[in-house]
Every structure is written in C-alpha cells, then in structure tokens.
C-alpha cells in the first residue's frame, strides 16, 4: 500500500470523519471501517471520541492527519 502524497492536516475531526465514513461521490462503494482501536463505529460517536483525545494535547494546533492510500495495480482489499 502506498501513500498518494496527499497528506492533509487540520483542526476538525468532524470534517475528516464525515468525509471518510459518509457515502458520497468520493467513494466507489459505501465506506467500511475494517480495523482500529476506537470504541464505536458511528460517525457521531467517533467524532466525540477523537475530540475527547484532542483535549489531552491542547498544545497541538492541528491534530487531524489524513492521508489517502492506494493499492498497487492488480491488488484489492476484501472484508
């Protein structure tokens, strides 16, 4: 898996979580969380959990980090 060098930094977890998990034109199919260590899978609960952790480091101005990844040609993911 390769990074596409489209790293975005930001202040709002709400924006990136909604972009990543809500169906829309940016997705070829409905998004699915396939792993992680968060307690919830719903958009609103994930935003809340990320915001809770953001409070632990108020010195970090842009705690959101989003990087698009792509698979090498000929490879695919499955659930």
PyMOL Python script that loads the backbone (N, CA, C, O; Angstrom):
from pymol import cmd

cmd.read_pdbstr("""\
ATOM      1  N   UNK A   1       0.862  -1.169   0.000  1.00  0.00           N
ATOM      2  CA  UNK A   1       0.000   0.000   0.000  1.00  0.00           C
ATOM      3  C   UNK A   1       0.904   1.225   0.000  1.00  0.00           C
ATOM      4  O   UNK A   1       1.909   1.275   0.709  1.00  0.00           O
ATOM      5  N   UNK A   2       0.533   2.200  -0.799  1.00  0.00           N
ATOM      6  CA  UNK A   2       1.363   3.388  -0.935  1.00  0.00           C
ATOM      7  C   UNK A   2       0.579   4.638  -0.584  1.00  0.00           C
ATOM      8  O   UNK A   2      -0.617   4.734  -0.858  1.00  0.00           O
ATOM      9  N   UNK A   3       1.263   5.591   0.022  1.00  0.00           N
ATOM     10  CA  UNK A   3       0.671   6.904   0.248  1.00  0.00           C
ATOM     11  C   UNK A   3       0.657   7.681  -1.058  1.00  0.00           C
ATOM     12  O   UNK A   3       1.572   7.562  -1.872  1.00  0.00           O
ATOM     13  N   UNK A   4      -0.375   8.466  -1.251  1.00  0.00           N
ATOM     14  CA  UNK A   4      -0.508   9.219  -2.500  1.00  0.00           C
ATOM     15  C   UNK A   4       0.025  10.643  -2.372  1.00  0.00           C
ATOM     16  O   UNK A   4      -0.213  11.479  -3.243  1.00  0.00           O
ATOM     17  N   UNK A   5       0.743  10.915  -1.290  1.00  0.00           N
ATOM     18  CA  UNK A   5       1.316  12.240  -1.050  1.00  0.00           C
ATOM     19  C   UNK A   5       0.264  13.331  -1.018  1.00  0.00           C
ATOM     20  O   UNK A   5       0.509  14.470  -1.415  1.00  0.00           O
ATOM     21  N   UNK A   6      -0.898  12.965  -0.543  1.00  0.00           N
ATOM     22  CA  UNK A   6      -1.983  13.934  -0.384  1.00  0.00           C
ATOM     23  C   UNK A   6      -2.300  14.057   1.100  1.00  0.00           C
ATOM     24  O   UNK A   6      -3.454  13.931   1.510  1.00  0.00           O
ATOM     25  N   UNK A   7      -1.284  14.299   1.888  1.00  0.00           N
ATOM     26  CA  UNK A   7      -1.460  14.402   3.334  1.00  0.00           C
ATOM     27  C   UNK A   7      -2.110  15.738   3.668  1.00  0.00           C
ATOM     28  O   UNK A   7      -1.650  16.795   3.237  1.00  0.00           O
ATOM     29  N   UNK A   8      -3.171  15.672   4.433  1.00  0.00           N
ATOM     30  CA  UNK A   8      -3.887  16.876   4.867  1.00  0.00           C
ATOM     31  C   UNK A   8      -3.819  16.965   6.380  1.00  0.00           C
ATOM     32  O   UNK A   8      -4.010  15.966   7.075  1.00  0.00           O
ATOM     33  N   UNK A   9      -3.548  18.150   6.890  1.00  0.00           N
ATOM     34  CA  UNK A   9      -3.566  18.420   8.328  1.00  0.00           C
ATOM     35  C   UNK A   9      -4.728  19.351   8.601  1.00  0.00           C
ATOM     36  O   UNK A   9      -5.039  20.214   7.779  1.00  0.00           O
ATOM     37  N   UNK A  10      -5.366  19.191   9.734  1.00  0.00           N
ATOM     38  CA  UNK A  10      -6.492  20.055  10.045  1.00  0.00           C
ATOM     39  C   UNK A  10      -6.807  20.103  11.526  1.00  0.00           C
ATOM     40  O   UNK A  10      -6.163  19.448  12.346  1.00  0.00           O
ATOM     41  N   UNK A  11      -7.809  20.892  11.840  1.00  0.00           N
ATOM     42  CA  UNK A  11      -8.229  21.089  13.230  1.00  0.00           C
ATOM     43  C   UNK A  11      -9.494  20.314  13.573  1.00  0.00           C
ATOM     44  O   UNK A  11      -9.753  20.050  14.747  1.00  0.00           O
ATOM     45  N   UNK A  12     -10.290  19.942  12.564  1.00  0.00           N
ATOM     46  CA  UNK A  12     -11.618  19.390  12.811  1.00  0.00           C
ATOM     47  C   UNK A  12     -11.694  17.892  12.519  1.00  0.00           C
ATOM     48  O   UNK A  12     -11.558  17.458  11.376  1.00  0.00           O
ATOM     49  N   UNK A  13     -11.912  17.121  13.572  1.00  0.00           N
ATOM     50  CA  UNK A  13     -12.147  15.698  13.370  1.00  0.00           C
ATOM     51  C   UNK A  13     -13.497  15.461  12.698  1.00  0.00           C
ATOM     52  O   UNK A  13     -13.653  14.501  11.943  1.00  0.00           O
ATOM     53  N   UNK A  14     -14.459  16.318  12.964  1.00  0.00           N
ATOM     54  CA  UNK A  14     -15.793  16.150  12.375  1.00  0.00           C
ATOM     55  C   UNK A  14     -15.705  16.134  10.854  1.00  0.00           C
ATOM     56  O   UNK A  14     -16.325  15.293  10.202  1.00  0.00           O
ATOM     57  N   UNK A  15     -14.949  17.045  10.297  1.00  0.00           N
ATOM     58  CA  UNK A  15     -14.844  17.130   8.843  1.00  0.00           C
ATOM     59  C   UNK A  15     -14.241  15.888   8.221  1.00  0.00           C
ATOM     60  O   UNK A  15     -14.783  15.359   7.251  1.00  0.00           O
ATOM     61  N   UNK A  16     -13.130  15.415   8.760  1.00  0.00           N
ATOM     62  CA  UNK A  16     -12.466  14.265   8.160  1.00  0.00           C
ATOM     63  C   UNK A  16     -13.246  12.972   8.395  1.00  0.00           C
ATOM     64  O   UNK A  16     -13.295  12.120   7.507  1.00  0.00           O
ATOM     65  N   UNK A  17     -13.853  12.807   9.565  1.00  0.00           N
ATOM     66  CA  UNK A  17     -14.628  11.587   9.823  1.00  0.00           C
ATOM     67  C   UNK A  17     -15.845  11.532   8.898  1.00  0.00           C
ATOM     68  O   UNK A  17     -16.149  10.479   8.338  1.00  0.00           O
ATOM     69  N   UNK A  18     -16.529  12.642   8.737  1.00  0.00           N
ATOM     70  CA  UNK A  18     -17.676  12.658   7.817  1.00  0.00           C
ATOM     71  C   UNK A  18     -17.233  12.385   6.381  1.00  0.00           C
ATOM     72  O   UNK A  18     -17.893  11.626   5.671  1.00  0.00           O
ATOM     73  N   UNK A  19     -16.142  12.983   5.948  1.00  0.00           N
ATOM     74  CA  UNK A  19     -15.637  12.770   4.587  1.00  0.00           C
ATOM     75  C   UNK A  19     -15.298  11.296   4.356  1.00  0.00           C
ATOM     76  O   UNK A  19     -15.606  10.738   3.303  1.00  0.00           O
ATOM     77  N   UNK A  20     -14.667  10.680   5.342  1.00  0.00           N
ATOM     78  CA  UNK A  20     -14.209   9.303   5.184  1.00  0.00           C
ATOM     79  C   UNK A  20     -15.339   8.289   5.311  1.00  0.00           C
ATOM     80  O   UNK A  20     -15.342   7.287   4.595  1.00  0.00           O
ATOM     81  N   UNK A  21     -16.304   8.523   6.207  1.00  0.00           N
ATOM     82  CA  UNK A  21     -17.284   7.483   6.519  1.00  0.00           C
ATOM     83  C   UNK A  21     -18.679   7.677   5.952  1.00  0.00           C
ATOM     84  O   UNK A  21     -19.456   6.723   5.926  1.00  0.00           O
ATOM     85  N   UNK A  22     -19.024   8.862   5.500  1.00  0.00           N
ATOM     86  CA  UNK A  22     -20.361   9.026   4.939  1.00  0.00           C
ATOM     87  C   UNK A  22     -20.324   8.773   3.437  1.00  0.00           C
ATOM     88  O   UNK A  22     -19.425   9.250   2.743  1.00  0.00           O
ATOM     89  N   UNK A  23     -21.310   8.017   2.933  1.00  0.00           N
ATOM     90  CA  UNK A  23     -21.344   7.743   1.500  1.00  0.00           C
ATOM     91  C   UNK A  23     -21.361   9.038   0.694  1.00  0.00           C
ATOM     92  O   UNK A  23     -21.977  10.027   1.092  1.00  0.00           O
ATOM     93  N   UNK A  24     -20.687   9.013  -0.424  1.00  0.00           N
ATOM     94  CA  UNK A  24     -20.652  10.195  -1.276  1.00  0.00           C
ATOM     95  C   UNK A  24     -19.898   9.911  -2.558  1.00  0.00           C
ATOM     96  O   UNK A  24     -19.425   8.797  -2.784  1.00  0.00           O
ATOM     97  N   UNK A  25     -19.793  10.923  -3.387  1.00  0.00           N
ATOM     98  CA  UNK A  25     -19.157  10.787  -4.694  1.00  0.00           C
ATOM     99  C   UNK A  25     -17.678  10.411  -4.592  1.00  0.00           C
ATOM    100  O   UNK A  25     -17.119   9.868  -5.544  1.00  0.00           O
ATOM    101  N   UNK A  26     -17.035  10.692  -3.453  1.00  0.00           N
ATOM    102  CA  UNK A  26     -15.613  10.387  -3.304  1.00  0.00           C
ATOM    103  C   UNK A  26     -15.348   8.893  -3.109  1.00  0.00           C
ATOM    104  O   UNK A  26     -14.194   8.464  -3.121  1.00  0.00           O
ATOM    105  N   UNK A  27     -16.415   8.093  -2.930  1.00  0.00           N
ATOM    106  CA  UNK A  27     -16.274   6.655  -2.698  1.00  0.00           C
ATOM    107  C   UNK A  27     -16.862   5.865  -3.862  1.00  0.00           C
ATOM    108  O   UNK A  27     -17.902   6.233  -4.410  1.00  0.00           O
ATOM    109  N   UNK A  28     -16.191   4.778  -4.237  1.00  0.00           N
ATOM    110  CA  UNK A  28     -16.723   3.878  -5.256  1.00  0.00           C
ATOM    111  C   UNK A  28     -17.802   2.965  -4.673  1.00  0.00           C
ATOM    112  O   UNK A  28     -18.690   2.508  -5.393  1.00  0.00           O
ATOM    113  N   UNK A  29     -17.722   2.701  -3.363  1.00  0.00           N
ATOM    114  CA  UNK A  29     -18.733   1.907  -2.662  1.00  0.00           C
ATOM    115  C   UNK A  29     -18.880   2.480  -1.255  1.00  0.00           C
ATOM    116  O   UNK A  29     -18.098   3.337  -0.845  1.00  0.00           O
ATOM    117  N   UNK A  30     -19.883   2.006  -0.520  1.00  0.00           N
ATOM    118  CA  UNK A  30     -20.093   2.522   0.831  1.00  0.00           C
ATOM    119  C   UNK A  30     -18.868   2.243   1.701  1.00  0.00           C
ATOM    120  O   UNK A  30     -18.335   1.133   1.680  1.00  0.00           O
ATOM    121  N   UNK A  31     -18.419   3.238   2.464  1.00  0.00           N
ATOM    122  CA  UNK A  31     -17.232   3.063   3.303  1.00  0.00           C
ATOM    123  C   UNK A  31     -17.463   2.082   4.449  1.00  0.00           C
ATOM    124  O   UNK A  31     -18.570   1.973   4.977  1.00  0.00           O
ATOM    125  N   UNK A  32     -16.401   1.371   4.825  1.00  0.00           N
ATOM    126  CA  UNK A  32     -16.449   0.382   5.892  1.00  0.00           C
ATOM    127  C   UNK A  32     -15.189   0.533   6.743  1.00  0.00           C
ATOM    128  O   UNK A  32     -14.087   0.648   6.206  1.00  0.00           O
ATOM    129  N   UNK A  33     -15.346   0.534   8.063  1.00  0.00           N
ATOM    130  CA  UNK A  33     -14.195   0.522   8.960  1.00  0.00           C
ATOM    131  C   UNK A  33     -13.744  -0.926   9.091  1.00  0.00           C
ATOM    132  O   UNK A  33     -14.528  -1.782   9.502  1.00  0.00           O
ATOM    133  N   UNK A  34     -12.488  -1.211   8.747  1.00  0.00           N
ATOM    134  CA  UNK A  34     -12.016  -2.596   8.757  1.00  0.00           C
ATOM    135  C   UNK A  34     -11.063  -2.894   9.910  1.00  0.00           C
ATOM    136  O   UNK A  34     -10.591  -4.023  10.038  1.00  0.00           O
ATOM    137  N   UNK A  35     -10.775  -1.910  10.745  1.00  0.00           N
ATOM    138  CA  UNK A  35      -9.885  -2.141  11.879  1.00  0.00           C
ATOM    139  C   UNK A  35      -9.713  -0.876  12.690  1.00  0.00           C
ATOM    140  O   UNK A  35     -10.181   0.194  12.302  1.00  0.00           O
ATOM    141  N   UNK A  36      -9.046  -1.005  13.802  1.00  0.00           N
ATOM    142  CA  UNK A  36      -8.778   0.158  14.629  1.00  0.00           C
ATOM    143  C   UNK A  36      -8.964  -0.136  16.099  1.00  0.00           C
ATOM    144  O   UNK A  36      -9.246  -1.267  16.494  1.00  0.00           O
ATOM    145  N   UNK A  37      -8.801   0.908  16.907  1.00  0.00           N
ATOM    146  CA  UNK A  37      -8.923   0.731  18.349  1.00  0.00           C
ATOM    147  C   UNK A  37      -9.935   1.691  18.970  1.00  0.00           C
ATOM    148  O   UNK A  37      -9.888   1.947  20.173  1.00  0.00           O
ATOM    149  N   UNK A  38     -10.840   2.217  18.166  1.00  0.00           N
ATOM    150  CA  UNK A  38     -11.875   3.114  18.672  1.00  0.00           C
ATOM    151  C   UNK A  38     -13.019   2.271  19.236  1.00  0.00           C
ATOM    152  O   UNK A  38     -13.221   1.128  18.825  1.00  0.00           O
ATOM    153  N   UNK A  39     -13.758   2.843  20.174  1.00  0.00           N
ATOM    154  CA  UNK A  39     -14.831   2.104  20.833  1.00  0.00           C
ATOM    155  C   UNK A  39     -16.090   1.991  19.996  1.00  0.00           C
ATOM    156  O   UNK A  39     -16.870   1.056  20.175  1.00  0.00           O
ATOM    157  N   UNK A  40     -16.300   2.930  19.083  1.00  0.00           N
ATOM    158  CA  UNK A  40     -17.545   2.974  18.329  1.00  0.00           C
ATOM    159  C   UNK A  40     -17.270   2.976  16.835  1.00  0.00           C
ATOM    160  O   UNK A  40     -16.141   3.184  16.389  1.00  0.00           O
ATOM    161  N   UNK A  41     -18.326   2.740  16.080  1.00  0.00           N
ATOM    162  CA  UNK A  41     -18.212   2.802  14.634  1.00  0.00           C
ATOM    163  C   UNK A  41     -19.089   3.860  14.015  1.00  0.00           C
ATOM    164  O   UNK A  41     -19.000   4.108  12.813  1.00  0.00           O
ATOM    165  N   UNK A  42     -19.948   4.499  14.818  1.00  0.00           N
ATOM    166  CA  UNK A  42     -20.839   5.510  14.250  1.00  0.00           C
ATOM    167  C   UNK A  42     -20.088   6.826  14.082  1.00  0.00           C
ATOM    168  O   UNK A  42     -19.161   7.126  14.835  1.00  0.00           O
ATOM    169  N   UNK A  43     -20.495   7.596  13.099  1.00  0.00           N
ATOM    170  CA  UNK A  43     -19.833   8.859  12.785  1.00  0.00           C
ATOM    171  C   UNK A  43     -19.811   9.788  13.993  1.00  0.00           C
ATOM    172  O   UNK A  43     -18.747  10.281  14.367  1.00  0.00           O
ATOM    173  N   UNK A  44     -20.958  10.033  14.606  1.00  0.00           N
ATOM    174  CA  UNK A  44     -21.018  10.983  15.720  1.00  0.00           C
ATOM    175  C   UNK A  44     -20.220  10.513  16.932  1.00  0.00           C
ATOM    176  O   UNK A  44     -19.571  11.321  17.597  1.00  0.00           O
ATOM    177  N   UNK A  45     -20.264   9.223  17.223  1.00  0.00           N
ATOM    178  CA  UNK A  45     -19.511   8.712  18.369  1.00  0.00           C
ATOM    179  C   UNK A  45     -18.003   8.735  18.113  1.00  0.00           C
ATOM    180  O   UNK A  45     -17.225   8.996  19.031  1.00  0.00           O
ATOM    181  N   UNK A  46     -17.586   8.466  16.879  1.00  0.00           N
ATOM    182  CA  UNK A  46     -16.165   8.562  16.556  1.00  0.00           C
ATOM    183  C   UNK A  46     -15.668   9.998  16.679  1.00  0.00           C
ATOM    184  O   UNK A  46     -14.588  10.239  17.218  1.00  0.00           O
ATOM    185  N   UNK A  47     -16.448  10.948  16.183  1.00  0.00           N
ATOM    186  CA  UNK A  47     -16.075  12.362  16.299  1.00  0.00           C
ATOM    187  C   UNK A  47     -15.916  12.731  17.765  1.00  0.00           C
ATOM    188  O   UNK A  47     -14.949  13.394  18.138  1.00  0.00           O
ATOM    189  N   UNK A  48     -16.855  12.307  18.593  1.00  0.00           N
ATOM    190  CA  UNK A  48     -16.795  12.599  20.023  1.00  0.00           C
ATOM    191  C   UNK A  48     -15.553  11.984  20.666  1.00  0.00           C
ATOM    192  O   UNK A  48     -14.878  12.629  21.468  1.00  0.00           O
ATOM    193  N   UNK A  49     -15.260  10.745  20.312  1.00  0.00           N
ATOM    194  CA  UNK A  49     -14.094  10.071  20.889  1.00  0.00           C
ATOM    195  C   UNK A  49     -12.789  10.748  20.454  1.00  0.00           C
ATOM    196  O   UNK A  49     -11.887  10.937  21.270  1.00  0.00           O
ATOM    197  N   UNK A  50     -12.688  11.108  19.187  1.00  0.00           N
ATOM    198  CA  UNK A  50     -11.497  11.832  18.723  1.00  0.00           C
ATOM    199  C   UNK A  50     -11.369  13.179  19.427  1.00  0.00           C
ATOM    200  O   UNK A  50     -10.270  13.568  19.822  1.00  0.00           O
ATOM    201  N   UNK A  51     -12.474  13.886  19.587  1.00  0.00           N
ATOM    202  CA  UNK A  51     -12.429  15.184  20.271  1.00  0.00           C
ATOM    203  C   UNK A  51     -12.010  15.036  21.732  1.00  0.00           C
ATOM    204  O   UNK A  51     -11.309  15.894  22.268  1.00  0.00           O
ATOM    205  N   UNK A  52     -12.436  13.949  22.377  1.00  0.00           N
ATOM    206  CA  UNK A  52     -12.008  13.698  23.756  1.00  0.00           C
ATOM    207  C   UNK A  52     -10.490  13.544  23.835  1.00  0.00           C
ATOM    208  O   UNK A  52      -9.855  14.091  24.737  1.00  0.00           O
ATOM    209  N   UNK A  53      -9.912  12.802  22.897  1.00  0.00           N
ATOM    210  CA  UNK A  53      -8.461  12.620  22.923  1.00  0.00           C
ATOM    211  C   UNK A  53      -7.729  13.912  22.560  1.00  0.00           C
ATOM    212  O   UNK A  53      -6.613  14.146  23.023  1.00  0.00           O
ATOM    213  N   UNK A  54      -8.355  14.747  21.736  1.00  0.00           N
ATOM    214  CA  UNK A  54      -7.742  16.033  21.377  1.00  0.00           C
ATOM    215  C   UNK A  54      -7.541  16.901  22.614  1.00  0.00           C
ATOM    216  O   UNK A  54      -6.585  17.674  22.678  1.00  0.00           O
ATOM    217  N   UNK A  55      -8.423  16.783  23.588  1.00  0.00           N
ATOM    218  CA  UNK A  55      -8.327  17.582  24.809  1.00  0.00           C
ATOM    219  C   UNK A  55      -7.088  17.226  25.640  1.00  0.00           C
ATOM    220  O   UNK A  55      -6.648  18.021  26.470  1.00  0.00           O
ATOM    221  N   UNK A  56      -6.534  16.045  25.418  1.00  0.00           N
ATOM    222  CA  UNK A  56      -5.341  15.629  26.158  1.00  0.00           C
ATOM    223  C   UNK A  56      -4.093  16.390  25.723  1.00  0.00           C
ATOM    224  O   UNK A  56      -3.121  16.472  26.475  1.00  0.00           O
ATOM    225  N   UNK A  57      -4.114  16.947  24.508  1.00  0.00           N
ATOM    226  CA  UNK A  57      -2.960  17.690  23.990  1.00  0.00           C
ATOM    227  C   UNK A  57      -3.400  19.028  23.410  1.00  0.00           C
ATOM    228  O   UNK A  57      -3.384  19.205  22.192  1.00  0.00           O
ATOM    229  N   UNK A  58      -3.793  19.974  24.260  1.00  0.00           N
ATOM    230  CA  UNK A  58      -4.255  21.273  23.760  1.00  0.00           C
ATOM    231  C   UNK A  58      -3.159  22.071  23.051  1.00  0.00           C
ATOM    232  O   UNK A  58      -3.455  23.044  22.358  1.00  0.00           O
ATOM    233  N   UNK A  59      -1.894  21.670  23.219  1.00  0.00           N
ATOM    234  CA  UNK A  59      -0.795  22.364  22.554  1.00  0.00           C
ATOM    235  C   UNK A  59      -0.690  22.023  21.065  1.00  0.00           C
ATOM    236  O   UNK A  59      -0.032  22.746  20.317  1.00  0.00           O
ATOM    237  N   UNK A  60      -1.321  20.945  20.629  1.00  0.00           N
ATOM    238  CA  UNK A  60      -1.273  20.554  19.217  1.00  0.00           C
ATOM    239  C   UNK A  60      -2.327  21.347  18.457  1.00  0.00           C
ATOM    240  O   UNK A  60      -3.525  21.192  18.698  1.00  0.00           O
ATOM    241  N   UNK A  61      -1.879  22.193  17.542  1.00  0.00           N
ATOM    242  CA  UNK A  61      -2.783  23.082  16.820  1.00  0.00           C
ATOM    243  C   UNK A  61      -3.606  22.364  15.751  1.00  0.00           C
ATOM    244  O   UNK A  61      -4.776  22.690  15.550  1.00  0.00           O
ATOM    245  N   UNK A  62      -3.003  21.390  15.065  1.00  0.00           N
ATOM    246  CA  UNK A  62      -3.701  20.651  14.011  1.00  0.00           C
ATOM    247  C   UNK A  62      -3.561  19.151  14.275  1.00  0.00           C
ATOM    248  O   UNK A  62      -2.659  18.507  13.740  1.00  0.00           O
ATOM    249  N   UNK A  63      -4.446  18.598  15.095  1.00  0.00           N
ATOM    250  CA  UNK A  63      -4.326  17.193  15.476  1.00  0.00           C
ATOM    251  C   UNK A  63      -4.831  16.204  14.420  1.00  0.00           C
ATOM    252  O   UNK A  63      -4.611  14.999  14.547  1.00  0.00           O
ATOM    253  N   UNK A  64      -5.497  16.699  13.394  1.00  0.00           N
ATOM    254  CA  UNK A  64      -6.067  15.820  12.372  1.00  0.00           C
ATOM    255  C   UNK A  64      -5.028  15.577  11.277  1.00  0.00           C
ATOM    256  O   UNK A  64      -4.418  16.513  10.760  1.00  0.00           O
ATOM    257  N   UNK A  65      -4.842  14.310  10.938  1.00  0.00           N
ATOM    258  CA  UNK A  65      -3.906  13.919   9.890  1.00  0.00           C
ATOM    259  C   UNK A  65      -4.631  12.926   8.998  1.00  0.00           C
ATOM    260  O   UNK A  65      -5.061  11.872   9.466  1.00  0.00           O
ATOM    261  N   UNK A  66      -4.772  13.250   7.719  1.00  0.00           N
ATOM    262  CA  UNK A  66      -5.485  12.382   6.777  1.00  0.00           C
ATOM    263  C   UNK A  66      -4.602  12.142   5.570  1.00  0.00           C
ATOM    264  O   UNK A  66      -4.131  13.087   4.937  1.00  0.00           O
ATOM    265  N   UNK A  67      -4.379  10.875   5.251  1.00  0.00           N
ATOM    266  CA  UNK A  67      -3.560  10.515   4.102  1.00  0.00           C
ATOM    267  C   UNK A  67      -4.321   9.505   3.259  1.00  0.00           C
ATOM    268  O   UNK A  67      -4.802   8.498   3.778  1.00  0.00           O
ATOM    269  N   UNK A  68      -4.433   9.765   1.978  1.00  0.00           N
ATOM    270  CA  UNK A  68      -5.055   8.812   1.062  1.00  0.00           C
ATOM    271  C   UNK A  68      -4.036   7.728   0.715  1.00  0.00           C
ATOM    272  O   UNK A  68      -2.859   8.015   0.493  1.00  0.00           O
ATOM    273  N   UNK A  69      -4.500   6.489   0.672  1.00  0.00           N
ATOM    274  CA  UNK A  69      -3.642   5.359   0.329  1.00  0.00           C
ATOM    275  C   UNK A  69      -4.192   4.666  -0.900  1.00  0.00           C
ATOM    276  O   UNK A  69      -5.388   4.732  -1.185  1.00  0.00           O
ATOM    277  N   UNK A  70      -3.311   4.003  -1.619  1.00  0.00           N
ATOM    278  CA  UNK A  70      -3.765   3.222  -2.769  1.00  0.00           C
ATOM    279  C   UNK A  70      -3.001   1.908  -2.799  1.00  0.00           C
ATOM    280  O   UNK A  70      -1.873   1.810  -2.316  1.00  0.00           O
ATOM    281  N   UNK A  71      -3.634   0.917  -3.368  1.00  0.00           N
ATOM    282  CA  UNK A  71      -3.004  -0.386  -3.523  1.00  0.00           C
ATOM    283  C   UNK A  71      -2.239  -0.422  -4.837  1.00  0.00           C
ATOM    284  O   UNK A  71      -2.584   0.299  -5.773  1.00  0.00           O
ATOM    285  N   UNK A  72      -1.207  -1.250  -4.918  1.00  0.00           N
ATOM    286  CA  UNK A  72      -0.525  -1.427  -6.198  1.00  0.00           C
ATOM    287  C   UNK A  72      -1.487  -2.007  -7.236  1.00  0.00           C
ATOM    288  O   UNK A  72      -2.452  -2.685  -6.884  1.00  0.00           O
ATOM    289  N   UNK A  73      -1.220  -1.739  -8.502  1.00  0.00           N
ATOM    290  CA  UNK A  73      -2.053  -2.268  -9.583  1.00  0.00           C
ATOM    291  C   UNK A  73      -2.193  -3.781  -9.447  1.00  0.00           C
ATOM    292  O   UNK A  73      -1.217  -4.486  -9.191  1.00  0.00           O
ATOM    293  N   UNK A  74      -3.410  -4.263  -9.620  1.00  0.00           N
ATOM    294  CA  UNK A  74      -3.683  -5.686  -9.560  1.00  0.00           C
ATOM    295  C   UNK A  74      -4.043  -6.209  -8.179  1.00  0.00           C
ATOM    296  O   UNK A  74      -4.435  -7.369  -8.051  1.00  0.00           O
ATOM    297  N   UNK A  75      -3.923  -5.388  -7.140  1.00  0.00           N
ATOM    298  CA  UNK A  75      -4.280  -5.818  -5.789  1.00  0.00           C
ATOM    299  C   UNK A  75      -5.600  -5.193  -5.376  1.00  0.00           C
ATOM    300  O   UNK A  75      -5.966  -4.119  -5.852  1.00  0.00           O
ATOM    301  N   UNK A  76      -6.322  -5.882  -4.475  1.00  0.00           N
ATOM    302  CA  UNK A  76      -7.588  -5.351  -3.978  1.00  0.00           C
ATOM    303  C   UNK A  76      -7.775  -5.786  -2.529  1.00  0.00           C
ATOM    304  O   UNK A  76      -7.141  -6.731  -2.060  1.00  0.00           O
ATOM    305  N   UNK A  77      -8.655  -5.080  -1.837  1.00  0.00           N
ATOM    306  CA  UNK A  77      -8.991  -5.412  -0.454  1.00  0.00           C
ATOM    307  C   UNK A  77     -10.306  -6.166  -0.407  1.00  0.00           C
ATOM    308  O   UNK A  77     -11.151  -6.016  -1.290  1.00  0.00           O
ATOM    309  N   UNK A  78     -10.473  -6.968   0.615  1.00  0.00           N
ATOM    310  CA  UNK A  78     -11.756  -7.622   0.856  1.00  0.00           C
ATOM    311  C   UNK A  78     -12.024  -7.573   2.351  1.00  0.00           C
ATOM    312  O   UNK A  78     -11.110  -7.380   3.152  1.00  0.00           O
ATOM    313  N   UNK A  79     -13.281  -7.748   2.717  1.00  0.00           N
ATOM    314  CA  UNK A  79     -13.633  -7.771   4.136  1.00  0.00           C
ATOM    315  C   UNK A  79     -13.351  -9.138   4.677  1.00  0.00           C
ATOM    316  O   UNK A  79     -13.573  -9.392   5.861  1.00  0.00           O
TER     317      UNK A  79
END
""", "prot")
cmd.dss("prot")
cmd.show_as("cartoon", "prot")
cmd.util.cbc("prot")
cmd.orient("prot")
